[in-house]
Amino acid sequence: MTALNPKLIAFFVAFLPQFMTPDRPVLNQLLVLAPTFLAISILTNGFYVLAASAARDRLRSARALRWMNRFGAGCLIGAGLMTAALRRT
């Protein structure tokens, strides 16, 4: 499913050529780069899963929900005030 994601395709088109050399076979380079990217993705996504799992119970408390609501409201109010304060050029 991720292979058909247009953002991922654009990422690879922009990022991958920087690590490839034209004088070497493309397939051999891809056989190194693809598993490297996959391993890094598994590690980082695994970290996010573990962090979210650890934070789940803390974020479900009434106190945390109240704090998140106030923080979100403050951000929206701040964005509104900044928008109102900006002069149009």
N, CA, C and O atoms as a GROMACS GRO file, in nm:
protein
  356
    1MET      N    1   0.082  -0.118   0.000
    1MET     CA    2   0.000   0.000   0.000
    1MET      C    3   0.088   0.126   0.000
    1MET      O    4   0.055   0.222  -0.069
    2THR      N    5   0.195   0.126   0.074
    2THR     CA    6   0.281   0.243   0.079
    2THR      C    7   0.353   0.266  -0.054
    2THR      O    8   0.385   0.379  -0.088
    3ALA      N    9   0.378   0.161  -0.127
    3ALA     CA   10   0.449   0.175  -0.254
    3ALA      C   11   0.370   0.258  -0.354
    3ALA      O   12   0.429   0.315  -0.446
    4LEU      N   13   0.238   0.265  -0.338
    4LEU     CA   14   0.155   0.343  -0.430
    4LEU      C   15   0.127   0.485  -0.380
    4LEU      O   16   0.053   0.560  -0.443
    5ASN      N   17   0.186   0.521  -0.267
    5ASN     CA   18   0.167   0.653  -0.210
    5ASN      C   19   0.246   0.755  -0.294
    5ASN      O   20   0.368   0.742  -0.305
    6PRO      N   21   0.181   0.855  -0.351
    6PRO     CA   22   0.251   0.952  -0.435
    6PRO      C   23   0.359   1.030  -0.359
    6PRO      O   24   0.461   1.066  -0.418
    7LYS      N   25   0.340   1.054  -0.230
    7LYS     CA   26   0.441   1.126  -0.154
    7LYS      C   27   0.568   1.042  -0.140
    7LYS      O   28   0.678   1.096  -0.146
    8LEU      N   29   0.553   0.914  -0.122
    8LEU     CA   30   0.670   0.827  -0.110
    8LEU      C   31   0.742   0.816  -0.244
    8LEU      O   32   0.865   0.814  -0.248
    9ILE      N   33   0.667   0.809  -0.351
    9ILE     CA   34   0.729   0.804  -0.484
    9ILE      C   35   0.807   0.933  -0.510
    9ILE      O   36   0.919   0.927  -0.560
   10ALA      N   37   0.750   1.047  -0.476
   10ALA     CA   38   0.820   1.175  -0.494
   10ALA      C   39   0.945   1.181  -0.406
   10ALA      O   40   1.048   1.234  -0.448
   11PHE      N   41   0.936   1.127  -0.286
   11PHE     CA   42   1.051   1.123  -0.197
   11PHE      C   43   1.164   1.043  -0.259
   11PHE      O   44   1.278   1.088  -0.260
   12PHE      N   45   1.133   0.925  -0.310
   12PHE     CA   46   1.236   0.842  -0.368
   12PHE      C   47   1.295   0.902  -0.496
   12PHE      O   48   1.414   0.890  -0.521
   13VAL      N   49   1.212   0.966  -0.575
   13VAL     CA   50   1.262   1.029  -0.698
   13VAL      C   51   1.358   1.143  -0.663
   13VAL      O   52   1.456   1.164  -0.734
   14ALA      N   53   1.332   1.215  -0.556
   14ALA     CA   54   1.418   1.327  -0.518
   14ALA      C   55   1.537   1.283  -0.434
   14ALA      O   56   1.645   1.342  -0.444
   15PHE      N   57   1.522   1.182  -0.352
   15PHE     CA   58   1.622   1.146  -0.252
   15PHE      C   59   1.718   1.037  -0.300
   15PHE      O   60   1.838   1.046  -0.275
   16LEU      N   61   1.667   0.938  -0.366
   16LEU     CA   62   1.748   0.822  -0.404
   16LEU      C   63   1.863   0.853  -0.499
   16LEU      O   64   1.972   0.799  -0.479
   17PRO      N   65   1.846   0.936  -0.600
   17PRO     CA   66   1.958   0.962  -0.692
   17PRO      C   67   2.083   1.019  -0.625
   17PRO      O   68   2.193   1.006  -0.678
   18GLN      N   69   2.067   1.082  -0.511
   18GLN     CA   70   2.182   1.138  -0.442
   18GLN      C   71   2.278   1.029  -0.392
   18GLN      O   72   2.396   1.056  -0.370
   19PHE      N   73   2.228   0.908  -0.375
   19PHE     CA   74   2.308   0.799  -0.321
   19PHE      C   75   2.344   0.695  -0.426
   19PHE      O   76   2.398   0.589  -0.392
   20MET      N   77   2.315   0.723  -0.550
   20MET     CA   78   2.345   0.628  -0.657
   20MET      C   79   2.453   0.687  -0.748
   20MET      O   80   2.456   0.807  -0.772
   21THR      N   81   2.540   0.599  -0.798
   21THR     CA   82   2.644   0.643  -0.890
   21THR      C   83   2.614   0.587  -1.028
   21THR      O   84   2.580   0.469  -1.041
   22PRO      N   85   2.625   0.668  -1.131
   22PRO     CA   86   2.588   0.624  -1.266
   22PRO      C   87   2.680   0.517  -1.324
   22PRO      O   88   2.639   0.444  -1.414
   23ASP      N   89   2.802   0.505  -1.274
   23ASP     CA   90   2.895   0.408  -1.332
   23ASP      C   91   2.882   0.268  -1.272
   23ASP      O   92   2.957   0.178  -1.311
   24ARG      N   93   2.791   0.248  -1.181
   24ARG     CA   94   2.769   0.116  -1.121
   24ARG      C   95   2.631   0.064  -1.160
   24ARG      O   96   2.543   0.144  -1.192
   25PRO      N   97   2.611  -0.067  -1.156
   25PRO     CA   98   2.479  -0.123  -1.192
   25PRO      C   99   2.369  -0.076  -1.096
   25PRO      O  100   2.387  -0.076  -0.974
   26VAL      N  101   2.258  -0.035  -1.152
   26VAL     CA  102   2.148   0.019  -1.074
   26VAL      C  103   2.090  -0.087  -0.981
   26VAL      O  104   2.062  -0.059  -0.865
   27LEU      N  105   2.072  -0.209  -1.030
   27LEU     CA  106   2.011  -0.314  -0.950
   27LEU      C  107   2.093  -0.343  -0.824
   27LEU      O  108   2.035  -0.358  -0.717
   28ASN      N  109   2.223  -0.350  -0.836
   28ASN     CA  110   2.307  -0.375  -0.719
   28ASN      C  111   2.294  -0.264  -0.615
   28ASN      O  112   2.291  -0.290  -0.495
   29GLN      N  113   2.285  -0.141  -0.662
   29GLN     CA  114   2.270  -0.028  -0.570
   29GLN      C  115   2.134  -0.033  -0.500
   29GLN      O  116   2.123  -0.007  -0.380
   30LEU      N  117   2.031  -0.066  -0.577
   30LEU     CA  118   1.898  -0.076  -0.518
   30LEU      C  119   1.887  -0.191  -0.419
   30LEU      O  120   1.812  -0.182  -0.322
   31LEU      N  121   1.961  -0.298  -0.442
   31LEU     CA  122   1.961  -0.412  -0.349
   31LEU      C  123   2.026  -0.377  -0.215
   31LEU      O  124   2.005  -0.446  -0.116
   32VAL      N  125   2.104  -0.271  -0.212
   32VAL     CA  126   2.161  -0.223  -0.087
   32VAL      C  127   2.073  -0.114  -0.026
   32VAL      O  128   2.045  -0.115   0.094
   33LEU      N  129   2.029  -0.021  -0.108
   33LEU     CA  130   1.954   0.093  -0.057
   33LEU      C  131   1.814   0.057  -0.008
   33LEU      O  132   1.769   0.110   0.093
   34ALA      N  133   1.746  -0.031  -0.078
   34ALA     CA  134   1.609  -0.066  -0.039
   34ALA      C  135   1.603  -0.133   0.098
   34ALA      O  136   1.524  -0.091   0.182
   35PRO      N  137   1.684  -0.238   0.124
   35PRO     CA  138   1.681  -0.296   0.260
   35PRO      C  139   1.727  -0.199   0.368
   35PRO      O  140   1.679  -0.205   0.482
   36THR      N  141   1.818  -0.109   0.334
   36THR     CA  142   1.862  -0.010   0.433
   36THR      C  143   1.746   0.082   0.470
   36THR      O  144   1.723   0.109   0.588
   37PHE      N  145   1.674   0.130   0.370
   37PHE     CA  146   1.558   0.215   0.396
   37PHE      C  147   1.452   0.139   0.475
   37PHE      O  148   1.391   0.193   0.568
   38LEU      N  149   1.430   0.013   0.438
   38LEU     CA  150   1.331  -0.068   0.507
   38LEU      C  151   1.368  -0.089   0.653
   38LEU      O  152   1.282  -0.079   0.740
   39ALA      N  153   1.494  -0.118   0.681
   39ALA     CA  154   1.538  -0.138   0.819
   39ALA      C  155   1.522  -0.012   0.902
   39ALA      O  156   1.476  -0.017   1.016
   40ILE      N  157   1.559   0.102   0.845
   40ILE     CA  158   1.544   0.228   0.916
   40ILE      C  159   1.396   0.258   0.941
   40ILE      O  160   1.360   0.307   1.048
   41SER      N  161   1.311   0.230   0.843
   41SER     CA  162   1.167   0.252   0.859
   41SER      C  163   1.109   0.164   0.969
   41SER      O  164   1.027   0.210   1.049
   42ILE      N  165   1.151   0.038   0.972
   42ILE     CA  166   1.101  -0.053   1.076
   42ILE      C  167   1.144  -0.005   1.214
   42ILE      O  168   1.065  -0.008   1.308
   43LEU      N  169   1.269   0.039   1.228
   43LEU     CA  170   1.317   0.087   1.357
   43LEU      C  171   1.244   0.212   1.403
   43LEU      O  172   1.200   0.220   1.518
   44THR      N  173   1.229   0.309   1.314
   44THR     CA  174   1.162   0.433   1.355
   44THR      C  175   1.014   0.411   1.382
   44THR      O  176   0.960   0.464   1.479
   45ASN      N  177   0.947   0.334   1.298
   45ASN     CA  178   0.805   0.307   1.322
   45ASN      C  179   0.786   0.225   1.449
   45ASN      O  180   0.690   0.246   1.523
   46GLY      N  181   0.877   0.132   1.474
   46GLY     CA  182   0.870   0.055   1.598
   46GLY      C  183   0.885   0.144   1.720
   46GLY      O  184   0.817   0.125   1.821
   47PHE      N  185   0.975   0.243   1.711
   47PHE     CA  186   0.990   0.338   1.821
   47PHE      C  187   0.861   0.416   1.843
   47PHE      O  188   0.819   0.434   1.957
   48TYR      N  189   0.798   0.462   1.736
   48TYR     CA  190   0.672   0.536   1.749
   48TYR      C  191   0.564   0.450   1.812
   48TYR      O  192   0.484   0.499   1.893
   49VAL      N  193   0.559   0.323   1.776
   49VAL     CA  194   0.458   0.232   1.833
   49VAL      C  195   0.482   0.216   1.983
   49VAL      O  196   0.387   0.224   2.062
   50LEU      N  197   0.606   0.194   2.022
   50LEU     CA  198   0.637   0.178   2.164
   50LEU      C  199   0.610   0.306   2.242
   50LEU      O  200   0.558   0.301   2.354
   51ALA      N  201   0.645   0.419   2.185
   51ALA     CA  202   0.621   0.547   2.253
   51ALA      C  203   0.471   0.574   2.267
   51ALA      O  204   0.427   0.619   2.372
   52ALA      N  205   0.394   0.546   2.164
   52ALA     CA  206   0.249   0.567   2.171
   52ALA      C  207   0.185   0.472   2.271
   52ALA      O  208   0.093   0.510   2.343
   53SER      N  209   0.234   0.350   2.274
   53SER     CA  210   0.181   0.253   2.370
   53SER      C  211   0.209   0.297   2.513
   53SER      O  212   0.124   0.283   2.601
   54ALA      N  213   0.328   0.350   2.537
   54ALA     CA  214   0.362   0.396   2.671
   54ALA      C  215   0.283   0.520   2.710
   54ALA      O  216   0.251   0.537   2.828
   55ALA      N  217   0.252   0.605   2.615
   55ALA     CA  218   0.180   0.730   2.644
   55ALA      C  219   0.029   0.714   2.646
   55ALA      O  220  -0.042   0.804   2.690
   56ARG      N  221  -0.021   0.600   2.599
   56ARG     CA  222  -0.166   0.583   2.584
   56ARG      C  223  -0.242   0.606   2.713
   56ARG      O  224  -0.338   0.684   2.714
   57ASP      N  225  -0.203   0.542   2.822
   57ASP     CA  226  -0.278   0.554   2.947
   57ASP      C  227  -0.270   0.695   3.005
   57ASP      O  228  -0.367   0.745   3.062
   58ARG      N  229  -0.155   0.758   2.989
   58ARG     CA  230  -0.141   0.894   3.041
   58ARG      C  231  -0.227   0.994   2.964
   58ARG      O  232  -0.280   1.088   3.022
   59LEU      N  233  -0.240   0.972   2.835
   59LEU     CA  234  -0.317   1.066   2.753
   59LEU      C  235  -0.468   1.046   2.764
   59LEU      O  236  -0.545   1.132   2.720
   60ARG      N  237  -0.510   0.936   2.822
   60ARG     CA  238  -0.654   0.912   2.838
   60ARG      C  239  -0.710   0.971   2.966
   60ARG      O  240  -0.832   0.973   2.983
   61SER      N  241  -0.628   1.018   3.055
   61SER     CA  242  -0.677   1.072   3.182
   61SER      C  243  -0.751   1.203   3.157
   61SER      O  244  -0.727   1.273   3.058
   62ALA      N  245  -0.841   1.235   3.248
   62ALA     CA  246  -0.920   1.358   3.235
   62ALA      C  247  -0.830   1.481   3.241
   62ALA      O  248  -0.853   1.579   3.171
   63ARG      N  249  -0.728   1.475   3.323
   63ARG     CA  250  -0.636   1.588   3.336
   63ARG      C  251  -0.562   1.614   3.204
   63ARG      O  252  -0.549   1.728   3.160
   64ALA      N  253  -0.514   1.507   3.142
   64ALA     CA  254  -0.441   1.522   3.015
   64ALA      C  255  -0.533   1.572   2.905
   64ALA      O  256  -0.494   1.657   2.825
   65LEU      N  257  -0.654   1.520   2.899
   65LEU     CA  258  -0.749   1.565   2.797
   65LEU      C  259  -0.783   1.713   2.815
   65LEU      O  260  -0.794   1.787   2.717
   66ARG      N  261  -0.799   1.755   2.938
   66ARG     CA  262  -0.828   1.896   2.966
   66ARG      C  263  -0.710   1.983   2.922
   66ARG      O  264  -0.730   2.089   2.862
   67TRP      N  265  -0.586   1.939   2.952
   67TRP     CA  266  -0.466   2.014   2.912
   67TRP      C  267  -0.455   2.022   2.760
   67TRP      O  268  -0.424   2.128   2.706
   68MET      N  269  -0.479   1.910   2.691
   68MET     CA  270  -0.470   1.910   2.545
   68MET      C  271  -0.575   2.000   2.483
   68MET      O  272  -0.548   2.069   2.385
   69ASN      N  273  -0.696   2.001   2.540
   69ASN     CA  274  -0.801   2.090   2.489
   69ASN      C  275  -0.763   2.236   2.509
   69ASN      O  276  -0.783   2.318   2.419
   70ARG      N  277  -0.710   2.268   2.624
   70ARG     CA  278  -0.669   2.407   2.650
   70ARG      C  279  -0.553   2.448   2.560
   70ARG      O  280  -0.551   2.560   2.509
   71PHE      N  281  -0.457   2.359   2.542
   71PHE     CA  282  -0.343   2.389   2.456
   71PHE      C  283  -0.389   2.410   2.311
   71PHE      O  284  -0.347   2.505   2.246
   72GLY      N  285  -0.475   2.321   2.262
   72GLY     CA  286  -0.527   2.335   2.126
   72GLY      C  287  -0.606   2.463   2.108
   72GLY      O  288  -0.592   2.532   2.007
   73ALA      N  289  -0.689   2.496   2.208
   73ALA     CA  290  -0.766   2.620   2.201
   73ALA      C  291  -0.673   2.741   2.202
   73ALA      O  292  -0.696   2.838   2.131
   74GLY      N  293  -0.569   2.734   2.284
   74GLY     CA  294  -0.473   2.845   2.289
   74GLY      C  295  -0.402   2.864   2.156
   74GLY      O  296  -0.379   2.977   2.113
   75CYS      N  297  -0.366   2.753   2.091
   75CYS     CA  298  -0.301   2.761   1.960
   75CYS      C  299  -0.395   2.824   1.857
   75CYS      O  300  -0.352   2.909   1.777
   76LEU      N  301  -0.521   2.784   1.858
   76LEU     CA  302  -0.617   2.840   1.763
   76LEU      C  303  -0.641   2.989   1.790
   76LEU      O  304  -0.650   3.069   1.696
   77ILE      N  305  -0.653   3.025   1.916
   77ILE     CA  306  -0.672   3.166   1.951
   77ILE      C  307  -0.549   3.247   1.910
   77ILE      O  308  -0.562   3.356   1.855
   78GLY      N  309  -0.430   3.192   1.938
   78GLY     CA  310  -0.307   3.261   1.898
   78GLY      C  311  -0.297   3.278   1.748
   78GLY      O  312  -0.256   3.384   1.700
   79ALA      N  313  -0.334   3.176   1.673
   79ALA     CA  314  -0.331   3.185   1.527
   79ALA      C  315  -0.431   3.290   1.478
   79ALA      O  316  -0.402   3.365   1.384
   80GLY      N  317  -0.547   3.295   1.541
   80GLY     CA  318  -0.647   3.397   1.505
   80GLY      C  319  -0.598   3.537   1.533
   80GLY      O  320  -0.618   3.628   1.452
   81LEU      N  321  -0.535   3.555   1.648
   81LEU     CA  322  -0.482   3.688   1.684
   81LEU      C  323  -0.369   3.729   1.590
   81LEU      O  324  -0.361   3.844   1.547
   82MET      N  325  -0.282   3.633   1.556
   82MET     CA  326  -0.174   3.665   1.462
   82MET      C  327  -0.230   3.702   1.325
   82MET      O  328  -0.181   3.794   1.260
   83THR      N  329  -0.332   3.629   1.282
   83THR     CA  330  -0.393   3.659   1.152
   83THR      C  331  -0.456   3.798   1.154
   83THR      O  332  -0.444   3.874   1.058
   84ALA      N  333  -0.521   3.832   1.265
   84ALA     CA  334  -0.583   3.964   1.276
   84ALA      C  335  -0.481   4.075   1.283
   84ALA      O  336  -0.505   4.186   1.235
   85ALA      N  337  -0.364   4.045   1.342
   85ALA     CA  338  -0.262   4.148   1.361
   85ALA      C  339  -0.179   4.173   1.236
   85ALA      O  340  -0.120   4.280   1.220
   86LEU      N  341  -0.175   4.076   1.147
   86LEU     CA  342  -0.092   4.091   1.026
   86LEU      C  343  -0.156   4.193   0.932
   86LEU      O  344  -0.278   4.195   0.912
   87ARG      N  345  -0.071   4.277   0.876
   87ARG     CA  346  -0.122   4.373   0.778
   87ARG      C  347  -0.114   4.312   0.641
   87ARG      O  348  -0.020   4.238   0.609
   88ARG      N  349  -0.210   4.341   0.560
   88ARG     CA  350  -0.206   4.295   0.422
   88ARG      C  351  -0.121   4.390   0.340
   88ARG      O  352  -0.128   4.512   0.356
   89THR      N  353  -0.040   4.332   0.252
   89THR     CA  354   0.046   4.419   0.172
   89THR      C  355  -0.006   4.429   0.030
   89THR      O  356   0.053   4.498  -0.053
   0.00000   0.00000   0.00000
